[in-house]
Amino acid sequence: MGGSVRDVKSKGEVDAVVGGGSPVILHFWASWCEASKHMDQLFSHLSTDFPNAHFLRVEAEEQPEISEAYSVSAVPFFAFCKDGKTFDTLEGADPSSLANKVAKVAGSINTGEAASPASLGMAAGPAVLETVRELAKDDSSKEKSQVQPGLSAPLKNRLQQLVDSHPVMLFMKGTPEEPKCGFSRKVVDVLKEEKVKFGSFNILSDSDIREGLKKFSNWPTFPQLFCKGELLGGCDITLAMHESGELQEVFKDHGIDTIDAAKEKESGDAKGGISKSTDLSTALSSRLESLINSSPVMLFMKGKPDEPKCGFSRKVVDILQQENVHFESFDILTDEEVRQGLKVYSNWSSYPQLYIKGELIGGSDIVLEIQKSGELKKILHEKGILPAETLQDRLKKLIAAAPVMLFMKGTPDAPRCGFSSRVADALRQEGLSFESFDILSDDEVRQGLKVYSNWPTYPQLYYKSELIGGHDIVMELRNNGELKSTLSE
């Protein structure tokens, strides 16, 4: 060790160091990020102050396997390991927190007090300390503001248009003719070997797209490969799917023609004819029926729920989890007989396939569509998978929809009564974030909430699911200077 920073080039290298049990601090950085560069100066000096710990530096986008293992979604990012396990993490440029967390995992300085630049050791000279002070004041809030917000509507629309611009779309560093990183080059080579037409976007040419797509896809590194608008994965997943033949199956399942097949169609030389018999044996039919009915909700997918092997399967798993549905799954990659047989049995050519009480619901697109429309929840209730939602259940969910929840007549921007208008204005004037529900839009909620809350009039204001009161109580709290503190406890 001895107080030096080591650049690592593989996950195996990291695993070997972390597995040794000694304190390990990893800095995930990027060459384009100024905050990463500044924090790296501090990181280097801390390695001198704490010579008994390993300080490892990882270029996040060049080492996607390591970044994904530590759930890196922004840089700078630090992971703190001890006894072979991840002890803590830190996202963003926060010098004091970095020093404190290093001290906690490596031991040395007094961790009972917040670390300041002066506590970082004599090795950090005046220039570095000044840089740290400026980072603490400026870059920390700047970087965090870039990480935390969601995507703006225009950027989200632009990303969606780009993702949907080609059936197979690759977001990469550079261009297919001139890749700017080895991982992007590998994926380009794979697509060429698969003989599929694909579009590409050079993420180095547009920082908004580069950073926005990470949030849009919930995938922290590049390249990113999409098929029919769905994320397949990065370099490692694409390579693994290609080597196993899985990528060819995905393209086939989603109607992606190879360049040779497209030429055949254009020239009119495509060969027709009768396909081989699709009859299933009695034994296989019985086995498939047994699998389908082995759970009220059964998902045939690629991979497992905690390790999906394709974006389409991941999406259906996410939807079922969002709906709080218990389900069983079968990994069709582990059994070729089931994989091919179920396509015939169900007359459905792709995966995933979702079944409820033995009936095929559909694949990724259909499940997503019926979830958005509310039809999925209705099916789950009708089939007895989810208990029928009572009015009381619905009211509880509405009240708990936000920490500060206002039931009013109209909306905050278009109130339909003076009392509701004044309460909404009071909350805004106090700088309080709140959600609202227009009770004029739903008479069941309007009448039911009166009984549920034992409060006969509107508006009604709730904080953390507890009733605060109506107009008069809110106005009294505001006039006494107690409204903000009451809704912030």
N, C-alpha and C positions, 0 to 999 in steps of 0.2 A: 504494500500500500504506500506508505511514506509520503502522502500528500500530493498526489498527482491525479489528473483526470484522464480517464481512458476512454477512447472512442470504440464503441462496440459495433460489430458488423453482422451479428447473427443472434437469433433467439437462443440458440444453444449456448453461446458465449455468456449471455445474461443469466440463463438458467444455472449455469455452472457456478457463477459468482454468487448469485442469490442463494443457491442450494448449500453453499459453504457455511451459512449460518451467521456470518459476520454482518455488521450494519452495512447496508448498500443504499446509496442515493442515486437515482437515475434522473438525468435532465433530458427531456424530450424537447428538441429545438428545431428551427427551420432557418435556412440561410436568408430567407426574405424577411424574417421577423426581427425588427430592431430590438424589441423588448427581450427576445431570446438572447441576442448577442450581449446586451447589457447585463442580463442576469447571469450569463455564462462567466462574466468577469468575477462576479461575486461567488459563483459556484466554484471557480478555480481557487479563489482565496480561502473559501471554507474547507476545501480539500487539504490545505496546509494546516488550518487550525484544528482539523479533526483527522489526524493521520491514521487512526485505527479503523476508519471506515473506507469502503470502496466508493469512489465517485465515478459513475459511468455516464457517458454522453451518447445520446441516440438521436440521429437525424430522423425525425418522425416520419416524414413522407418517403424517405428512402428505405426505411425499415418497417414496412406495414405490418409484418407478422408480430414484431415486438410491440408496436403501437396498439394493435388490436388486442393483444394479450393484456395490456394495462389500461384499456378503455380510454385511450387518448383522443380527445375531440377538439383540442385547441392547444396552441403553444404560446408561451412556455408552459410546460407541465412537468411536475416532479413527482416521483414515486419513492417512498421511503420503506425499505425492507429490513427485516431482522428475523433471525431464526428461521430463515427460509420462507417467510410469509410477508405479504405487503402490509406494512404497519400503518401507513397514512399516505395521502396524496395532496398535492397542491396545484391548483390551476391558476395561471395568470402571473403577472409581475408584482410580487409582494415580498420585498426583501426581508422585512422583519419576520414574517411568517416562515420564510425559508430558513432563516437562521434558527428560529425557535424549534422548528420541526427537525432540523439536522441535529440540534442539541439533544432533543428528546430521544432520537433513535441511536445517536452515536455517543451521547453523554459528554459532559464537560462544563458547559456554561450553566448558569442558574436558570432553569426553565420556569421558575416561578414568576419571572418578570419578562415583559415583552422585550425582545431583542431590538436593539437599535444599531445603527451603523457603527457606533463606537464599541459595541460589544462583539464585533466580528473579528477582532484580532488585529495585531499590529501589521500583519501581512497585507491587509487591505490598505493601500496607500490613499492619500488625500483625493486623488482623481477618482478612484473607484468609490470611495465613500461619498463623494459629492454626487456621483452618478446614481448611487443607491438612494441617496436622499431625494433626488429628483424623481427617480422611479417610484419611490414610496408615495410622493405627492401627486405625480401625474400619470405615469404609465400604468400603474395598478388599476386606477379607475378607468383609464382608457381601454386597456385590454379587456377588463371585465365587461365593459359596456359593449364590446364587440362580441363577446361570447354569449352573454345572457339573453339578449332580446331574440324574439322570433324573427322570421323572415317578413319583410315588407310585402304587401300584396303584389306590387309590380315585379319585384324580384322573383317571388314565388311563381308568378305567371310565366315569366321569362324562362325560368328553370324547367317548368312543366313543358313549355313549348319545345325547348331544346331536347329534353328527354324523349318527347314524342315525335321528334322531327324525322327519325329513321326507325324502322323496326328493330335494328341492332345499332345501338349508339354507344360509342366509347368516349369517355372523358379522360384525357391523357395529358401528359407533359410532352409538348411538341406536336408533331404531325406524324401520320403513318409513314411518310417518306423520310422524316427526320425526327425520330423520337428523342426526347431530351432526358430520358432515364431508362435504365435497364428493364424495370418492371413494365413500363408502357410498351417497350419494344417487344417483350415476351408476349404480351396480350395481342399486339398487332400480328405477330408471327402465328399465334394460335388461330386467329380469325382467318388469316390467309390460308392456313392449312385446312381449316374447316370449309373453305371456299364459299364464304358468305359475304354478301355486300354489307358494308357498315358505314355509318356516318361517324365523324369524330369532332371533338372540340378541344382546342388547345387551352387548358386551364391556366397556363402561364401568361396568356394574353389578356386575361380579365380577372382581376382579384375578387370582384364581387361574385362572379360565378364560382370561382375557386373556393371561397369561404362559404358562400351560400349553399353550394351543393352538399357540403359536409353535413349541414343541418337538415337540408331537404331529404337526403337519403339516409341520414343517421349512420354515415360511414365516414371515418375520419381521414382516410388516405386515398391516394390516387395511384393507378388508374381505377376507374369505376366503369363496369360494363352493364348496360341495360338491354333488356330484350322485351319488346312490346310494352315499354314504359315501366318495367319492373327491374329492380336491381338484382343482378345475378351475383355480383361480388367484385373483389379486386383481383390482383395478379394470382395469388396463391389458389384461390377458389377456382378461378378460370382454368389455371393449369391442371388442377386436380380433376375437374370435370372433363377437360379435354382428354387427359390420359386415360380416364375410365370409360370414355365414350358417352358420358352423361351430357356433355355440351351438345353433341350432335343430336341426342334425343330431345333436348330442350328446344333446339331450333326446329326439329321436325315436328314436335308436338304443337308448336306455335306457328306453323306454316311458313317458316323461313326457308326459302329456296336456296340451294347452293347455286353458285354461278353456273355450273354445268347444267343443272336442272332447268334454270331460267332460260339458258340458251336453247335447250331442247323444246321448251314450250314456245319460245319465239319462232323457232324454225318449223314447228308443227310436227316434230319427230318424236314427241313423247309417246311412249308405248303404253297402250291400254291393255285390257284383258281382264280375266277373272283372277282374283287373288286366291291364294291357297285357302283351304277350308278353315273356317273360324270356329268350328264346333269345339266345345270344351268337353273334356272327359267328365263322367259323373263324379269321379273322386275330386277333381279340381273344382267343379261347380259347387260341390258340397263344402269343400274347404273355404272357398271364397264367401259363400253364404254364411258360414260359421264365423268367419273373421268380421264380416260386415255387422253381424248381430251380436258380436262379443261385447259391445258397449252401446248404450243408448245414443251416444255421439261418438262416431268413429271417423278418424281422419287417416287417409292413406296419403303419405307424404314422402318427400325425399329428405332423409335424415330423421332426427328426433326433435321434439319440441324445444329442448334446450340447445340443440345443435342442428338447426335446419341447414340443408345442403343446397337450397335455392331460394331466391327471393319470393317466389310465388307461395311456396310452403310456409315461409316465415310470416307472410302477410296473413294467411288464414289462422296460423297459431296465434298471432297477435290479436286478431279479431275475437277468437274464442276466449282468450284471456281477458280482453276488455269487457266481454259480456259475462264474465265470471261463470263460464260453463266448464264443468268437469268433462273431460274427454279422454279417450284412449287413442293411440296412434299406432300405425304400422309403417315401418321404414321399407318402402318398396325397393330400395337399392340393395337390400340384403337378400332378396328372393326374386330371382328373374321369372320364375313360374307365376308367382302372384302378380308381378309387375305387368307381364304381358297378358295374362289371363284376365285380370280385372278390366283391362281396356275392352275386351270382348264382352265380358259379363255385363258391364255397365253401359256398353256402347258409348264410352267416353274415352277419348284418345289421349288425354294428357293428365298430368298430376300437378297439384294435389286433387283428391276427390274427398268431399265431405258427405257423410251419411248421418241422417238423424232417424232413429228408430227404423233402421233398415232401408230407408229411402234415400236415393241419391239427391243431394241438394245442388251440387255442381262444383266447379273449380274456383280458383282465386277470384276471377272477375265477377262471377255471379255472387259469391259470398260477400264480396265487398259491396256490390250494388244493393243486395237485400239488407245489409247492415245499415247502409246510409239511409235507405227508405224506411227503416223500422220493421221491415218484413221479417228479418231474422229473429228479432226478439219475439215477434208475434208467433212465429212457428215454434220457437222454443217453449213458449207458454202453452200453446195448443197441444204440443206433444207431451206436456208434463215434465219437460226437462227443467224448466224454471217455474217456480210457483207463481200463480197468478198475482200480479201486482195490485195491492189494495190501494185505496185512496190515501190511507195513512202512510203507506210506504212511499207513495209519490210525493206527498207533502214533505216528508222527512228528507227526501232527496233534493227537492227544490230548496228547502231551507238551508241545507248543507252545501248547496252549489257554490257558495262563496263565503269567506269569513264574515263579510258585511253584506247582508242580503236585504233588499228593500222590496216589499210587496206594495205596489202603488197602482193608481189609476193612470194609465198611459205609460209613457216612457220618460226617462230623465230629459230627453230633448224635446219631447212633445207631451208634457203632463196634461191630464184631463181634469184635474181639480186643483184648487189653490193649496190645499193641505199637502198633497203629494209634491207639488212644485216646490213648496218651501222646504220640505224635508230634503229633497234631492239637492236643492241649492245649498242647504246647510252642510251637507256632506262634502260637496264640491269645495265650498269655501274653506273647509278644514283640511283640504288636500287628501281626503280619504278615498281610497279605491273601493268601489262597491259594484255589485251586480243587482239587477232589478227584474221583477216579473210583473207584467201588466195583467192585473186580475180581471180587467174587462174582457180579456181575450179568452177566458176559460171560466165559465160559471161554476163548474165542479170545484175547481180550486178556490174560487172566490167564496163560495158558501162553506166548503169543507174547512178552510183555514180558520174561519171564525170559530168553529167548534173546536178544532184542534188546539188553537191558542187560547181559547176562552177570552177572545178579544173581539168585540162586535164591529169595529170600524176599520177603515183604511185611511192612510197608509199604516203598515206594520214594519218595524225595523228589527232585524235579528243580527246578533253577533255571536259567531261560533255556535249557531243553532239555538241560541237562547234569545227569547223575546226581550227586547229593550223597551219597546212601547210604541205609541203612536205619535201623532204630530205634537201634542202639547208636551209630552215628556222629552222628545228630541229637542224642541225649542228651549225648554228649561235647561237641559244639559248644555246646550250651546251657549246660552246666555250666562251660565255659571262658569263657562270655560272648562267644562268637564266632558264634552262630547268626544273630543279626540282621544283623551286618555281612557275613556270608557270603552272605546272601540279599538283600543290598541293594547289592552292588557294581555 
